[in-house]
Amino acid sequence: MASLGYVPMAMILSAFTGLFIWLGARIVRRFPGIPLTLVIPILWTGIEVFRGEIFFTGYPWLLLAHPLIDAPVLPLAAGLVGTYGVSFLIAALCGAAADVAWQSRPITGFVGASAAVATFLIAWPLAPRDNSPGPRIRIAVVQTNIPQDNKNAWTVQQRFDDFQRFETLTRQAAAGSPDLIVWPESMFPGSALDAPAVAEQRAAASKLGADPSITLFHDRLCALQAEIGIPLMVGAIAVEGLRIFRDESGLHARYDSLYNSAYVLRDGVVQAERYDKIDLTPFGEVMPYIQHWPWLQRQMMAIAAGGLTFDLSPGKRPVVFQLRAGADGPMVAVLTPICFEATKPAICRRMVRAAGSAPRVLVNLTNDGWFG
């Protein structure tokens, strides 16, 4: 959320490898009879799980299993034991090698390595996979290149200028006749896309004297999608329970919840089904742990991120969007992990399972403007 946090966060995350070495050395000295075939995978994977799922809500990148994604056979074990399970098996092989090379325990090393290799081989025929070619779909991506610091203080004129550029890029993308056009996370410059919220804004414009252009970006986006005739996926902030009222001090708006969401437009209409981000990004959308104490969170925000507000709510469930692959092709399930969610094995697995056996594609809406 602020440059102030980069250095300490990098130091903390890099310290987990040192923690593994320090703890491993202490365990080996204290309990010399325990084979490294057990110590290394249990300790390494335990630290990975802590870092990836618990520490500040989890930073599951650079896991030991990740480089194996393109290897033959090895990644298939994830279908049975998950990402952390693959890390465990690789660490077990490392522990077996260490037992043979350093501890003079060839039998222990052989047994440990055999168990890990056997798990990989068992996973080969059993892991769920489909080698048949799936339907061909063409997806166009609009790269908006809006710096995040601009977006947090988006002036009205900037919104108009940027949206006009988005329209131009979208028409250029549509010229290639893709099956879907995607905008990045939270790049809709208007204030609402949900039908109830838009209806409340129209009522406020007609009855309460609100600016009639309050729904302008919604209307232009719908018109743009109707013009190109191609489904459009857009990242936007969802507003639930919007209420606009006037009192002696002027117009006011209240709402129940805000979400970081993915929408799909078809036939010039925003579809009612949307996906709300389930796992909010630590320090980008939520303050881990202290979000339960609003006063403390405000003090922390004032120190390092004045002007930002962390008021998003987490979504409740995966949503499966349906996309037709080609003019006459089959329907494909489109799943939308948003930004940081693409790093979370459990979230992505939950989404894929929600699609059942249908052909599926994951579209990760993100806004790299967070990183300059």
Disulfide bonds with the S-S distance in Angstrom:
none
